[in-house]
């Protein structure tokens, strides 16, 4: 069963936060370029692209076509 425990037992007591986004530019998954944006702290995203890491505005990240999203389950307070 791949359903997270909190979704089954206490859905109101957990949430998920987006922590990273994988972006692909190209014509197929075999060609093109991949890069990732990682949330380093609330409100701050860093673009990891080959050997470079640069801060990225959230509005720029929201304009991308995400290939894969990474979430972390957080327990409710």
Order of alpha helices (4+ residues) and beta strands (2+ residues): alpha-beta-beta-beta-beta-alpha-beta
